[in-house]
Amino acid sequence: MSENKVALVTGAGLGIGKAIAERLAKDGFAVAINDVNPATAEASVEVLQASGATATVAPADVSNRDQVFAMVEKTVADLGRLDVMVSNAGIVQVDPILAITEEAFDRLYAINVKGVLWCAQAAAQQMIKQGDGGKIINAASSAAHSSHAVLGTYGSSKFCVRALTQVMAQEFAAHGITVNAYCPGIVDTGMWDTIDSRAAEVLNIPKGAMKQKALEGIVLGRLQTPEDVANFVSFLASADSDYITGQNMLTDGGMVMI
Ligand SMILES: NC(=O)c1ccc[n+]([C@@H]2O[C@H](COP(=O)([O-])OP(=O)(O)OC[C@H]3O[C@@H](n4cnc5c(N)ncnc54)[C@H](O)[C@@H]3O)[C@@H](O)[C@H]2O)c1
């Protein structure tokens, strides 16, 4: 890979996004780190710089369109260009359908759906200006293929990401931009801790039970690590995936088979 390729990863202060940023830096990308939490974003940048990588912080709440365009502008100002946009930031909510509030629904959709849309708009605009293509990589989920009780808002938002990925792939192909999504299963991050403890409350089950049940459905017999996801995103960010677009690919240890 040429030395001056640049990747921007949203929600990269923690969890899957942090692992993706670290992997892309190892792959030779200069990396812009976004997170709504400035402290974790700065900490991720420091880890990358300490390893000898080129990294900068690119602040934004991805639900805010203006902030997302400013995030891409800062990435280009600091690192020169943008080749790979990883729209990883997302949140979860755990509620039965009958308990979903309008406020909670709007908040999750603003981040998980609008955030992915604004990031793609801002990134594609920059990539089209550069004129030599690019890669947009969105965070969907196994829940975008097969959703679960009490995850109605979350699962439906990931179905939206899946549809947006297909539409973006068709619209951006003429500019040499591929668009794909990664669909993880049960990744042992803060998000799954939230799902498990909230499920214990709303379903009146012991803490740990939801995670254990999910684990039993994984053919490979272990929870996924953020690095498992990052390995796959590394492929999607590389030239080896150049002939793949519009796909929402499961990386879930064989939990959902389609
Ligand atoms: N953990 C899983 O099992 C799993 C499975 C499938 C898909 N995913 C998806 O992968 C992505 C990352 O998940 P994770 O497990 O690392 O989550 P996480 O909660 O551990 O980390 C998410 C990061 O995104 C940041 N973030 C949240 N809202 C933001 C906003 N508005 N703007 C910018 N940053 C924001 C958070 O501060 C946090 O650092 C999400 O889109 C999630 O839906 C996760």
The ligand as a Tripos MOL2 file, in Angstrom:
@<TRIPOS>MOLECULE
LIG
   44    48     1     0     0
SMALL
NO_CHARGES

@<TRIPOS>ATOM
      1 N1        -20.4250   -5.1710   20.4090 N.am      1 LIG1
      2 C1        -21.0900   -5.9440   19.5780 C.2       1 LIG1
      3 O1        -21.3810   -7.1120   19.8820 O.2       1 LIG1
      4 C2        -21.5120   -5.4450   18.2200 C.ar      1 LIG1
      5 C3        -22.1250   -6.3620   17.3610 C.ar      1 LIG1
      6 C4        -22.5270   -5.9360   16.1060 C.ar      1 LIG1
      7 C5        -22.3270   -4.6180   15.7120 C.ar      1 LIG1
      8 N2        -21.7230   -3.7510   16.5690 N.ar      1 LIG1
      9 C6        -21.5620   -2.3690   16.0970 C.3       1 LIG1
     10 O2        -20.1730   -2.0320   16.0980 O.3       1 LIG1
     11 C7        -20.0190   -0.6370   16.3940 C.3       1 LIG1
     12 C8        -19.0770   -0.4740   17.5820 C.3       1 LIG1
     13 O3        -19.6050   -1.1910   18.6920 O.3       1 LIG1
     14 P1        -18.8050   -1.3810   20.0720 P.3       1 LIG1
     15 O4        -19.2230   -2.6800   20.6300 O.co2     1 LIG1
     16 O5        -17.3580   -1.0850   19.8920 O.co2     1 LIG1
     17 O6        -19.4970   -0.2280   20.9300 O.3       1 LIG1
     18 P2        -18.9250    0.5540   22.2220 P.3       1 LIG1
     19 O7        -20.1320    1.0840   22.9220 O.co2     1 LIG1
     20 O8        -17.9730   -0.3020   22.9710 O.co2     1 LIG1
     21 O9        -18.1070    1.7610   21.5530 O.3       1 LIG1
     22 C9        -18.7730    2.6860   20.7310 C.3       1 LIG1
     23 C10       -17.9570    3.9630   20.6290 C.3       1 LIG1
     24 O10       -18.7120    4.8830   19.8150 O.3       1 LIG1
     25 C11       -18.7100    6.1550   20.4520 C.3       1 LIG1
     26 N3        -19.9110    6.9200   20.0860 N.ar      1 LIG1
     27 C12       -21.1830    6.7310   20.5520 C.ar      1 LIG1
     28 N4        -21.9970    7.6610   20.0410 N.ar      1 LIG1
     29 C13       -21.2440    8.4430   19.2270 C.ar      1 LIG1
     30 C14       -21.5160    9.5780   18.4290 C.ar      1 LIG1
     31 N5        -22.7490   10.1140   18.3950 N.pl3     1 LIG1
     32 N6        -20.5050   10.1370   17.7100 N.ar      1 LIG1
     33 C15       -19.2450    9.6140   17.7630 C.ar      1 LIG1
     34 N7        -18.9200    8.5540   18.5360 N.ar      1 LIG1
     35 C16       -19.9070    7.9750   19.2500 C.ar      1 LIG1
     36 C17       -18.6820    5.8390   21.9530 C.3       1 LIG1
     37 O11       -18.2090    6.9570   22.6920 O.3       1 LIG1
     38 C18       -17.7460    4.6380   21.9880 C.3       1 LIG1
     39 O12       -16.3930    5.0130   22.1140 O.3       1 LIG1
     40 C19       -21.4310   -0.1030   16.6580 C.3       1 LIG1
     41 O13       -21.9650    0.4830   15.4850 O.3       1 LIG1
     42 C20       -22.2130   -1.3530   17.0120 C.3       1 LIG1
     43 O14       -23.5860   -1.2280   16.7630 O.3       1 LIG1
     44 C21       -21.3160   -4.1290   17.8160 C.ar      1 LIG1
@<TRIPOS>BOND
     1     1     2 1
     2     2     3 2
     3     2     4 1
     4     4     5 ar
     5     4    44 ar
     6     5     6 ar
     7     6     7 ar
     8     7     8 ar
     9     8     9 1
    10     8    44 ar
    11     9    10 1
    12     9    42 1
    13    10    11 1
    14    11    12 1
    15    11    40 1
    16    12    13 1
    17    13    14 1
    18    14    15 2
    19    14    16 1
    20    14    17 1
    21    17    18 1
    22    18    19 2
    23    18    20 1
    24    18    21 1
    25    21    22 1
    26    22    23 1
    27    23    24 1
    28    23    38 1
    29    24    25 1
    30    25    26 1
    31    25    36 1
    32    26    27 ar
    33    26    35 ar
    34    27    28 ar
    35    28    29 ar
    36    29    30 ar
    37    29    35 ar
    38    30    31 1
    39    30    32 ar
    40    32    33 ar
    41    33    34 ar
    42    34    35 ar
    43    36    37 1
    44    36    38 1
    45    38    39 1
    46    40    41 1
    47    40    42 1
    48    42    43 1
@<TRIPOS>SUBSTRUCTURE
     1 LIG1         1 GROUP 0 **** ****
